[in-house]
Amino acid sequence: MPLSENAERTRLTLYRHFAATGRALDPAELAAATGQSEDEVRSDLGELAAARHVVLEGKEVVLAHPFASRSFRFSVMGPDTLWWGGCAWDAFAIPHLVPDAPSVLVATTCPACGTPHAWTVTSEQPPAGEQVAHFLVPAADIWPDAAQACENQQIFCDERCVDEWLRETGNKRGDVLSLTTLWNLASHWYDGRLDSPYKRRDPASAAAYFYEVGLRGPFWGLPD
């Protein structure tokens, strides 16, 4: 269902501010930027959350994918701006989405052993590295708790560290992606999000995109 005109204006204002500054606008700031009242903006944010354009914690925006307003374990440093990436997927997506940051430094630590990792991630080609991304939550189950799903899309030293983390946490194995597959997944997923009007992918187009970038199996809603 299309967003209301006010909600789309609020969405675009929020996203463009995140892209330019690395931080969210609070309801008062959004009201001033969009010419609405704070109550109207809060209604817009509720509409955006219901339509899965943002994730709220209380009354504040915590995720406007690929941007986050708090740490999800990924920092993304561009030429002039520092962002929090919402997850491995989101962190690798930022250089594809933000025109002024086609090359960024993505940094994190391995959740299993704490080893620090950093990559220069560009919009041109995947970064080199033997590390792997582990996604715990299947694609169909990311919502409604997208923040929890994002907190469990992490990059590990290798599959041994993934296995160790799974043993320590008691979680079941999800899907493991190479850095190249992660980069491919991130490369065009958010195309158009800084423009208006923006329409989220429906399940069929999302599945087609996953298949195009080399993902397979029930975890992604696809055949093996």
One Martini backbone bead per residue (centre of mass of N, CA, C, O) as a GRO file, in nm:
protein
  224
    1MET     BB    1   0.095   0.036   0.024
    2PRO     BB    2   0.091   0.352  -0.005
    3LEU     BB    3   0.198   0.632   0.106
    4SER     BB    4   0.157   0.906   0.238
    5GLU     BB    5   0.257   1.215   0.176
    6ASN     BB    6   0.373   1.277   0.458
    7ALA     BB    7   0.534   1.013   0.501
    8GLU     BB    8   0.716   1.046   0.252
    9ARG     BB    9   0.844   1.311   0.342
   10THR     BB   10   0.960   1.203   0.604
   11ARG     BB   11   1.129   0.978   0.487
   12LEU     BB   12   1.311   1.149   0.301
   13THR     BB   13   1.424   1.336   0.518
   14LEU     BB   14   1.550   1.119   0.696
   15TYR     BB   15   1.734   0.978   0.487
   16ARG     BB   16   1.896   1.226   0.390
   17HIS     BB   17   2.011   1.292   0.668
   18PHE     BB   18   2.156   1.032   0.719
   19ALA     BB   19   2.339   1.046   0.466
   20ALA     BB   20   2.474   1.332   0.542
   21THR     BB   21   2.529   1.276   0.886
   22GLY     BB   22   2.457   0.988   1.052
   23ARG     BB   23   2.171   1.090   1.161
   24ALA     BB   24   1.892   1.142   1.321
   25LEU     BB   25   1.568   1.264   1.351
   26ASP     BB   26   1.366   1.404   1.550
   27PRO     BB   27   1.045   1.497   1.574
   28ALA     BB   28   1.109   1.802   1.594
   29GLU     BB   29   1.295   1.812   1.346
   30LEU     BB   30   1.094   1.697   1.144
   31ALA     BB   31   0.882   1.913   1.177
   32ALA     BB   32   1.060   2.151   1.082
   33ALA     BB   33   1.141   2.018   0.798
   34THR     BB   34   0.814   1.958   0.708
   35GLY     BB   35   0.581   2.146   0.843
   36GLN     BB   36   0.493   1.995   1.103
   37SER     BB   37   0.380   1.836   1.355
   38GLU     BB   38   0.465   1.618   1.595
   39ASP     BB   39   0.210   1.445   1.572
   40GLU     BB   40   0.232   1.399   1.267
   41VAL     BB   41   0.511   1.265   1.272
   42ARG     BB   42   0.435   1.028   1.455
   43SER     BB   43   0.233   0.918   1.255
   44ASP     BB   44   0.435   0.873   1.028
   45LEU     BB   45   0.619   0.674   1.182
   46GLY     BB   46   0.402   0.462   1.221
   47GLU     BB   47   0.361   0.414   0.918
   48LEU     BB   48   0.654   0.337   0.852
   49ALA     BB   49   0.671   0.095   1.043
   50ALA     BB   50   0.430  -0.067   0.924
   51ALA     BB   51   0.586  -0.053   0.625
   52ARG     BB   52   0.904  -0.105   0.673
   53HIS     BB   53   1.102   0.171   0.681
   54VAL     BB   54   1.116   0.152   0.998
   55VAL     BB   55   1.264   0.148   1.332
   56LEU     BB   56   1.137   0.143   1.658
   57GLU     BB   57   1.228   0.290   1.984
   58GLY     BB   58   0.967   0.380   2.082
   59LYS     BB   59   0.994   0.715   1.938
   60GLU     BB   60   1.253   0.617   1.794
   61VAL     BB   61   1.490   0.593   1.550
   62VAL     BB   62   1.704   0.307   1.475
   63LEU     BB   63   1.597   0.231   1.173
   64ALA     BB   64   1.708   0.321   0.824
   65HIS     BB   65   1.767   0.146   0.587
   66PRO     BB   66   2.113   0.129   0.639
   67PHE     BB   67   2.056   0.298   0.892
   68ALA     BB   68   2.174   0.399   1.223
   69SER     BB   69   2.147   0.531   1.574
   70ARG     BB   70   2.317   0.275   1.655
   71SER     BB   71   2.490   0.012   1.753
   72PHE     BB   72   2.559  -0.295   1.530
   73ARG     BB   73   2.892  -0.330   1.497
   74PHE     BB   74   2.899  -0.096   1.260
   75SER     BB   75   3.129   0.100   1.095
   76VAL     BB   76   3.106   0.392   0.859
   77MET     BB   77   3.361   0.551   0.669
   78GLY     BB   78   3.374   0.839   0.509
   79PRO     BB   79   3.498   1.130   0.393
   80ASP     BB   80   3.264   1.304   0.601
   81THR     BB   81   3.120   1.040   0.728
   82LEU     BB   82   2.957   0.873   1.010
   83TRP     BB   83   2.829   0.547   1.045
   84TRP     BB   84   2.577   0.323   1.119
   85GLY     BB   85   2.538  -0.005   1.065
   86GLY     BB   86   2.276  -0.235   1.095
   87CYS     BB   87   2.471  -0.439   0.937
   88ALA     BB   88   2.634  -0.608   0.712
   89TRP     BB   89   2.449  -0.539   0.480
   90ASP     BB   90   2.430  -0.229   0.535
   91ALA     BB   91   2.728  -0.151   0.539
   92PHE     BB   92   2.771  -0.247   0.233
   93ALA     BB   93   2.545  -0.042   0.111
   94ILE     BB   94   2.629   0.259   0.143
   95PRO     BB   95   2.821   0.302  -0.115
   96HIS     BB   96   2.569   0.253  -0.313
   97LEU     BB   97   2.376   0.495  -0.204
   98VAL     BB   98   2.597   0.715  -0.151
   99PRO     BB   99   2.732   0.937  -0.367
  100ASP     BB  100   2.972   1.063  -0.164
  101ALA     BB  101   3.038   0.727  -0.083
  102PRO     BB  102   3.201   0.496  -0.280
  103SER     BB  103   3.407   0.488  -0.025
  104VAL     BB  104   3.462   0.277   0.262
  105LEU     BB  105   3.502   0.207   0.616
  106VAL     BB  106   3.463  -0.110   0.750
  107ALA     BB  107   3.389  -0.194   1.097
  108THR     BB  108   3.470  -0.473   1.323
  109THR     BB  109   3.392  -0.766   1.526
  110CYS     BB  110   3.423  -1.071   1.632
  111PRO     BB  111   3.185  -1.242   1.818
  112ALA     BB  112   3.379  -1.477   1.919
  113CYS     BB  113   3.700  -1.333   1.949
  114GLY     BB  114   3.740  -1.003   1.879
  115THR     BB  115   3.846  -0.956   1.612
  116PRO     BB  116   3.950  -0.717   1.408
  117HIS     BB  117   3.780  -0.552   1.125
  118ALA     BB  118   3.865  -0.422   0.788
  119TRP     BB  119   3.720  -0.246   0.499
  120THR     BB  120   3.725  -0.154   0.171
  121VAL     BB  121   3.419  -0.027   0.046
  122THR     BB  122   3.276  -0.039  -0.272
  123SER     BB  123   3.090   0.019  -0.582
  124GLU     BB  124   3.281  -0.180  -0.772
  125GLN     BB  125   3.398  -0.401  -0.554
  126PRO     BB  126   3.485  -0.644  -0.372
  127PRO     BB  127   3.635  -0.733  -0.098
  128ALA     BB  128   3.892  -0.862   0.050
  129GLY     BB  129   3.848  -1.187   0.208
  130GLU     BB  130   3.787  -1.470   0.446
  131GLN     BB  131   3.549  -1.381   0.560
  132VAL     BB  132   3.220  -1.418   0.724
  133ALA     BB  133   2.872  -1.424   0.700
  134HIS     BB  134   2.610  -1.438   0.950
  135PHE     BB  135   2.270  -1.547   0.925
  136LEU     BB  136   2.011  -1.623   1.144
  137VAL     BB  137   1.760  -1.495   0.999
  138PRO     BB  138   1.527  -1.546   0.800
  139ALA     BB  139   1.386  -1.354   0.564
  140ALA     BB  140   1.077  -1.405   0.653
  141ASP     BB  141   1.168  -1.319   0.979
  142ILE     BB  142   1.268  -1.023   1.015
  143TRP     BB  143   0.979  -0.966   1.048
  144PRO     BB  144   0.912  -0.746   1.310
  145ASP     BB  145   1.226  -0.798   1.428
  146ALA     BB  146   1.473  -0.629   1.284
  147ALA     BB  147   1.677  -0.570   1.507
  148GLN     BB  148   1.740  -0.865   1.581
  149ALA     BB  149   1.832  -0.949   1.301
  150CYS     BB  150   2.065  -0.742   1.275
  151GLU     BB  151   2.225  -0.840   1.532
  152ASN     BB  152   2.249  -1.131   1.343
  153GLN     BB  153   2.443  -0.976   1.122
  154GLN     BB  154   2.762  -1.107   1.094
  155ILE     BB  155   3.123  -1.100   1.118
  156PHE     BB  156   3.368  -1.351   1.068
  157CYS     BB  157   3.662  -1.500   1.035
  158ASP     BB  158   3.510  -1.788   1.026
  159GLU     BB  159   3.352  -2.092   1.059
  160ARG     BB  160   3.471  -2.150   1.337
  161CYS     BB  161   3.350  -1.897   1.471
  162VAL     BB  162   3.062  -1.961   1.415
  163ASP     BB  163   3.052  -2.229   1.573
  164GLU     BB  164   3.132  -2.110   1.846
  165TRP     BB  165   2.897  -1.910   1.872
  166LEU     BB  166   2.673  -2.123   1.859
  167ARG     BB  167   2.758  -2.273   2.113
  168GLU     BB  168   2.748  -2.028   2.314
  169THR     BB  169   2.434  -1.937   2.231
  170GLY     BB  170   2.241  -2.177   2.103
  171ASN     BB  171   2.229  -2.144   1.810
  172LYS     BB  172   2.126  -2.179   1.491
  173ARG     BB  173   2.208  -2.221   1.186
  174GLY     BB  174   2.206  -2.039   0.908
  175ASP     BB  175   2.379  -1.828   0.693
  176VAL     BB  176   2.670  -1.833   0.477
  177LEU     BB  177   2.880  -1.563   0.363
  178SER     BB  178   3.061  -1.416   0.158
  179LEU     BB  179   3.184  -1.114   0.078
  180THR     BB  180   3.084  -1.123  -0.213
  181THR     BB  181   2.787  -1.193  -0.153
  182LEU     BB  182   2.734  -0.957   0.032
  183TRP     BB  183   2.791  -0.739  -0.179
  184ASN     BB  184   2.577  -0.827  -0.380
  185LEU     BB  185   2.335  -0.792  -0.191
  186ALA     BB  186   2.395  -0.476  -0.130
  187SER     BB  187   2.424  -0.317  -0.405
  188HIS     BB  188   2.074  -0.297  -0.487
  189TRP     BB  189   1.860  -0.309  -0.255
  190TYR     BB  190   1.846   0.035  -0.208
  191ASP     BB  191   1.740   0.140  -0.454
  192GLY     BB  192   1.587   0.466  -0.426
  193ARG     BB  193   1.578   0.561  -0.113
  194LEU     BB  194   1.661   0.880  -0.188
  195ASP     BB  195   1.392   0.881  -0.330
  196SER     BB  196   1.081   0.994  -0.508
  197PRO     BB  197   0.915   0.742  -0.492
  198TYR     BB  198   0.920   0.464  -0.266
  199LYS     BB  199   0.939   0.102  -0.320
  200ARG     BB  200   0.906  -0.182  -0.188
  201ARG     BB  201   0.966  -0.496  -0.201
  202ASP     BB  202   0.826  -0.770  -0.281
  203PRO     BB  203   0.853  -1.103  -0.235
  204ALA     BB  204   0.909  -1.169  -0.536
  205SER     BB  205   1.134  -0.953  -0.590
  206ALA     BB  206   1.317  -1.044  -0.363
  207ALA     BB  207   1.366  -1.334  -0.462
  208ALA     BB  208   1.486  -1.251  -0.735
  209TYR     BB  209   1.727  -1.103  -0.615
  210PHE     BB  210   1.855  -1.332  -0.457
  211TYR     BB  211   1.902  -1.511  -0.703
  212GLU     BB  212   2.082  -1.311  -0.867
  213VAL     BB  213   2.313  -1.307  -0.619
  214GLY     BB  214   2.328  -1.638  -0.527
  215LEU     BB  215   2.086  -1.731  -0.367
  216ARG     BB  216   1.976  -2.019  -0.167
  217GLY     BB  217   1.705  -2.155  -0.034
  218PRO     BB  218   1.488  -2.139   0.238
  219PHE     BB  219   1.618  -1.893   0.381
  220TRP     BB  220   1.527  -1.722   0.095
  221GLY     BB  221   1.277  -1.857  -0.049
  222LEU     BB  222   1.433  -2.096  -0.205
  223PRO     BB  223   1.564  -2.309  -0.395
  224ASP     BB  224   1.850  -2.519  -0.421
   0.00000   0.00000   0.00000
